[in-house]
Amino acid sequence: MTETNNQDIINDIKAIHKKLTEYSEKAQGESFLSYYENSPLFLHCSSDGKMRDYEAFKHICAGYYHTLIEQKISTTFEKYNVFDKNLVILSWTGNIFARFKNGNTMHMKNYSITSVFRKSKGKWNIIYSHESALPPEIIKRGP
């Protein structure tokens, strides 16, 4: 593949990642999940140390987004590795600040996600993701 091909693929994944960030910030769970592949290949390793298939991942996302008002996500580092025209790994680190319906807020610093994107039938989907983070800082609403 040429450098131009690689850059075109990176631009495609960057556009998807931008949408994923937007959907996550606005707690739009269904739109967010539309970029994750619902297949036996899918695996998600959460920062809580658990591995989940697509249905379990969908369940924890729905629970989280149900409690969320909004969140702000800022990127501190990202790296795109193009392996071929159908396989890309995105390594991302950033900070997340979330506001919840119960009045609490959460700040996660240096939150890292590795996502494996596979192109199938003309569409890029995440088939594997791994999250890593220090425990979040929770600020509870007063009594």
GUVO-207946 format. One record per residue (C-alpha): residue number from 1; residue in three letters; chain; x, y, z. Coordinates in Angstrom, 1 decimal. Each point is the difference from the previous one (the first is absolute). Example, Ala and Ser with C-alpha at 12.3 -4.5 7.8 and 13.67 -1.06 7.14 Angstrom:
+-----+------+------+--------+--------+--------+
| pos | code | unit |     xx |     yy |     zz |
+-----+------+------+--------+--------+--------+
|   1 |  ALA |    A |   12.3 |   -4.5 |    7.8 |
|   2 |  SER |    A |    1.4 |    3.4 |   -0.7 |
+-----+------+------+--------+--------+--------+
END
This chain:
+-----+------+------+--------+--------+--------+
| pos | code | unit |     xx |     yy |     zz |
+-----+------+------+--------+--------+--------+
|   1 |  MET |    A |    0.0 |    0.0 |    0.0 |
|   2 |  THR |    A |    1.1 |    3.5 |   -0.7 |
|   3 |  GLU |    A |    0.4 |    2.8 |    2.6 |
|   4 |  THR |    A |   -3.1 |    1.6 |   -1.7 |
|   5 |  ASN |    A |   -2.0 |   -3.2 |    0.6 |
|   6 |  ASN |    A |    1.1 |   -0.1 |    3.6 |
|   7 |  GLN |    A |   -0.9 |    3.7 |    0.5 |
|   8 |  ASP |    A |   -3.4 |   -0.5 |   -1.6 |
|   9 |  ILE |    A |   -0.7 |   -3.0 |    2.4 |
|  10 |  ILE |    A |    1.2 |    2.1 |    3.0 |
|  11 |  ASN |    A |   -2.3 |    2.8 |   -1.0 |
|  12 |  ASP |    A |   -2.9 |   -2.4 |   -0.2 |
|  13 |  ILE |    A |    0.7 |   -1.3 |    3.5 |
|  14 |  LYS |    A |    0.5 |    3.5 |    1.4 |
|  15 |  ALA |    A |   -3.4 |    1.0 |   -1.3 |
|  16 |  ILE |    A |   -1.6 |   -3.1 |    1.7 |
|  17 |  HIS |    A |    1.9 |    0.8 |    3.2 |
|  18 |  LYS |    A |   -1.3 |    3.6 |   -0.1 |
|  19 |  LYS |    A |   -3.6 |   -1.4 |   -0.3 |
|  20 |  LEU |    A |    0.6 |   -2.5 |    2.8 |
|  21 |  THR |    A |    1.2 |    2.9 |    2.2 |
|  22 |  GLU |    A |   -3.0 |    2.1 |   -0.9 |
|  23 |  TYR |    A |   -2.4 |   -2.8 |    0.7 |
|  24 |  SER |    A |    1.7 |   -0.8 |    3.3 |
|  25 |  GLU |    A |    0.0 |    3.6 |    1.1 |
|  26 |  LYS |    A |   -3.7 |    0.3 |   -0.7 |
|  27 |  ALA |    A |   -0.9 |   -3.4 |    1.6 |
|  28 |  GLN |    A |   -1.3 |   -1.3 |   -3.3 |
|  29 |  GLY |    A |    0.6 |   -3.6 |    0.7 |
|  30 |  GLU |    A |   -1.7 |   -1.6 |   -3.0 |
|  31 |  SER |    A |    1.9 |    2.2 |   -2.4 |
|  32 |  PHE |    A |    3.2 |   -0.7 |    1.9 |
|  33 |  LEU |    A |   -0.5 |   -3.7 |   -0.2 |
|  34 |  SER |    A |   -0.7 |    0.1 |   -3.7 |
|  35 |  TYR |    A |    3.8 |   -0.1 |   -0.6 |
|  36 |  TYR |    A |    0.6 |   -3.1 |    2.1 |
|  37 |  GLU |    A |   -0.4 |   -3.3 |   -1.8 |
|  38 |  ASN |    A |   -2.7 |   -2.3 |    1.3 |
|  39 |  SER |    A |    1.8 |   -3.3 |   -0.7 |
|  40 |  PRO |    A |    1.7 |   -2.9 |    1.7 |
|  41 |  LEU |    A |    3.3 |    1.7 |   -0.8 |
|  42 |  PHE |    A |   -0.7 |    3.0 |    2.2 |
|  43 |  LEU |    A |    1.7 |    0.3 |    3.4 |
|  44 |  HIS |    A |    0.2 |    2.9 |    2.4 |
|  45 |  CYS |    A |    2.4 |    0.1 |    2.9 |
|  46 |  SER |    A |   -1.3 |    2.6 |    2.5 |
|  47 |  SER |    A |    2.0 |    2.1 |    2.4 |
|  48 |  ASP |    A |   -1.8 |   -2.0 |    2.8 |
|  49 |  GLY |    A |    2.0 |   -3.1 |   -1.1 |
|  50 |  LYS |    A |   -2.9 |   -1.8 |   -1.6 |
|  51 |  MET |    A |   -0.2 |   -1.4 |   -3.6 |
|  52 |  ARG |    A |   -3.3 |    0.4 |   -1.7 |
|  53 |  ASP |    A |   -1.7 |   -1.2 |   -3.2 |
|  54 |  TYR |    A |   -2.1 |    2.5 |   -2.1 |
|  55 |  GLU |    A |   -3.2 |   -0.6 |    2.0 |
|  56 |  ALA |    A |    1.7 |    0.5 |    3.3 |
|  57 |  PHE |    A |    1.8 |    3.1 |   -1.3 |
|  58 |  LYS |    A |   -3.3 |    1.4 |   -1.3 |
|  59 |  HIS |    A |   -1.6 |   -0.6 |    3.4 |
|  60 |  ILE |    A |    2.7 |    1.9 |    1.9 |
|  61 |  CYS |    A |    0.0 |    2.9 |   -2.5 |
|  62 |  ALA |    A |   -3.8 |    0.3 |    0.3 |
|  63 |  GLY |    A |    0.3 |    0.1 |    3.8 |
|  64 |  TYR |    A |    2.7 |    2.6 |   -0.1 |
|  65 |  TYR |    A |   -1.7 |    2.3 |   -2.6 |
|  66 |  HIS |    A |   -3.3 |   -0.3 |    1.9 |
|  67 |  THR |    A |    1.6 |    1.6 |    3.1 |
|  68 |  LEU |    A |    1.9 |    2.7 |   -2.0 |
|  69 |  ILE |    A |   -1.0 |    3.5 |   -0.8 |
|  70 |  GLU |    A |    3.1 |    0.8 |   -2.0 |
|  71 |  GLN |    A |    3.7 |   -0.4 |   -0.1 |
|  72 |  LYS |    A |    2.9 |    1.8 |   -1.5 |
|  73 |  ILE |    A |    2.8 |   -1.9 |   -1.6 |
|  74 |  SER |    A |    3.4 |    1.4 |   -0.8 |
|  75 |  THR |    A |    2.8 |   -1.7 |   -1.9 |
|  76 |  THR |    A |    3.5 |    0.1 |    1.3 |
|  77 |  PHE |    A |    1.5 |   -2.6 |   -2.3 |
|  78 |  GLU |    A |   -1.1 |   -2.2 |   -2.9 |
|  79 |  LYS |    A |    1.8 |   -2.3 |   -2.4 |
|  80 |  TYR |    A |   -1.3 |   -1.8 |   -3.0 |
|  81 |  ASN |    A |    1.6 |   -3.2 |   -1.3 |
|  82 |  VAL |    A |   -1.2 |   -1.2 |   -3.4 |
|  83 |  PHE |    A |    0.8 |   -3.7 |   -0.4 |
|  84 |  ASP |    A |   -1.8 |   -0.3 |   -3.4 |
|  85 |  LYS |    A |   -2.9 |    1.4 |   -1.9 |
|  86 |  ASN |    A |   -2.5 |   -1.7 |    2.4 |
|  87 |  LEU |    A |    1.8 |    0.1 |    3.4 |
|  88 |  VAL |    A |    0.9 |    3.0 |    2.2 |
|  89 |  ILE |    A |    0.9 |    0.4 |    3.6 |
|  90 |  LEU |    A |   -0.7 |    3.3 |    1.7 |
|  91 |  SER |    A |    1.7 |    0.6 |    3.3 |
|  92 |  TRP |    A |   -1.5 |    3.0 |    1.9 |
|  93 |  THR |    A |    0.6 |    1.7 |    3.3 |
|  94 |  GLY |    A |   -2.0 |    2.9 |    1.3 |
|  95 |  ASN |    A |   -2.0 |    1.5 |    2.9 |
|  96 |  ILE |    A |   -3.7 |   -0.4 |    0.7 |
|  97 |  PHE |    A |   -2.1 |    2.2 |    2.2 |
|  98 |  ALA |    A |   -3.6 |   -1.3 |    0.5 |
|  99 |  ARG |    A |   -3.1 |    1.5 |    1.6 |
| 100 |  PHE |    A |   -2.7 |   -2.5 |    1.2 |
| 101 |  LYS |    A |   -3.7 |    0.3 |    0.6 |
| 102 |  ASN |    A |    0.5 |   -0.5 |    3.8 |
| 103 |  GLY |    A |    2.1 |    3.2 |    0.1 |
| 104 |  ASN |    A |    3.4 |   -1.8 |    0.4 |
| 105 |  THR |    A |    2.9 |    0.7 |   -2.3 |
| 106 |  MET |    A |    2.9 |   -2.2 |   -1.1 |
| 107 |  HIS |    A |    3.5 |    0.9 |   -1.3 |
| 108 |  MET |    A |    2.1 |   -2.7 |   -1.6 |
| 109 |  LYS |    A |    3.5 |    1.1 |   -0.9 |
| 110 |  ASN |    A |    2.2 |   -1.9 |   -2.4 |
| 111 |  TYR |    A |   -2.8 |   -2.3 |   -1.1 |
| 112 |  SER |    A |    1.4 |   -2.3 |   -2.8 |
| 113 |  ILE |    A |   -1.9 |   -2.0 |   -2.6 |
| 114 |  THR |    A |    1.4 |   -2.3 |   -2.6 |
| 115 |  SER |    A |   -2.5 |   -0.7 |   -2.8 |
| 116 |  VAL |    A |    0.5 |   -2.5 |   -2.9 |
| 117 |  PHE |    A |   -2.0 |    1.1 |   -3.0 |
| 118 |  ARG |    A |   -0.8 |   -2.5 |   -2.8 |
| 119 |  LYS |    A |   -1.6 |    0.9 |   -3.3 |
| 120 |  SER |    A |   -2.6 |   -2.5 |   -1.1 |
| 121 |  LYS |    A |   -2.6 |    0.5 |   -2.8 |
| 122 |  GLY |    A |    1.3 |    3.6 |   -0.5 |
| 123 |  LYS |    A |   -0.5 |    1.0 |    3.7 |
| 124 |  TRP |    A |    2.5 |    0.6 |    2.8 |
| 125 |  ASN |    A |   -1.0 |   -1.6 |    3.3 |
| 126 |  ILE |    A |    1.8 |   -0.5 |    3.3 |
| 127 |  ILE |    A |    0.6 |   -3.8 |    0.6 |
| 128 |  TYR |    A |    2.1 |    0.4 |    3.1 |
| 129 |  SER |    A |    0.5 |    2.7 |    2.6 |
| 130 |  HIS |    A |    2.0 |    0.2 |    3.2 |
| 131 |  GLU |    A |   -0.4 |    2.8 |    2.6 |
| 132 |  SER |    A |    2.5 |    0.9 |    2.6 |
| 133 |  ALA |    A |   -0.2 |    2.6 |    2.7 |
| 134 |  LEU |    A |    0.8 |    1.0 |    3.5 |
| 135 |  PRO |    A |   -3.0 |    0.1 |    2.4 |
| 136 |  PRO |    A |   -2.1 |    3.0 |   -0.9 |
| 137 |  GLU |    A |   -0.4 |    3.0 |    2.3 |
| 138 |  ILE |    A |   -3.6 |    0.2 |    1.1 |
| 139 |  ILE |    A |   -1.4 |    3.2 |    1.4 |
| 140 |  LYS |    A |   -3.3 |   -0.8 |    1.8 |
| 141 |  ARG |    A |   -2.8 |    2.5 |    0.1 |
| 142 |  GLY |    A |   -0.5 |    1.4 |    3.5 |
| 143 |  PRO |    A |   -2.8 |   -1.3 |    2.3 |
+-----+------+------+--------+--------+--------+
END
